[in-house]
Amino acid sequence: MFECLSTGVDCQVLTPGRHWRKGKMKVVIVFEEDPEEAIAPTEQN
């Protein structure tokens, strides 16, 4: 599941040999757990 923290930043990008394109710049960060480093849950009283 992804959650958007922002709608993006307005920007313009120059396409090589073409024209300027308007849009929004967005960055996505994904966390992937390393199964070899997983910590087992502990029981709570």
Residue pairs with C-beta under 8 A, 6 or more apart in sequence:
2 28
2 30
4 26
6 26
7 24
8 24
8 25
8 26
9 24
9 25
9 26
10 22
10 23
10 24
11 22
11 23
11 24
11 25
12 20
12 21
12 22
12 23
13 20
13 21
13 23
14 20
14 21
15 21
